[in-house]
Amino acid sequence: MLIFDWEEADIGFPFFVLDKLLLARDELAGTAGEAAIPTVYLDTVPWGPRGRRERAFTVAQYLSPIRYAAADLRFADALGWDPSGQIAGWLALALRRWEAARR
């Protein structure tokens, strides 16, 4: 399977996009192959040993909501929107992930 994702066509850390894909996957629970997404992605990315890629992905999951909150803030400022709801949601997700990691 090959996926072209042009929604966020910029240069950035690809594990952030993977996190957003996994959030969408959660909405599509039960779809064939959903559990394989992180495995296939980490197998395909050609950077360093597998353990380092897994660690980078884990760190990206902690930082990704903060990255998207900042992007939403810039986007909303440019369009004159109130981004407080979206930003609160992203930051709540970041806190839930940090708390889950501390257990």
Secondary structure as UniProt FT lines:
FT   TURN            7..8
FT   HELIX           14..27
FT   TURN            28..30
FT   TURN            32..33
FT   HELIX           34..36
FT   HELIX           37..44
FT   HELIX           50..79
FT   HELIX           84..102
//
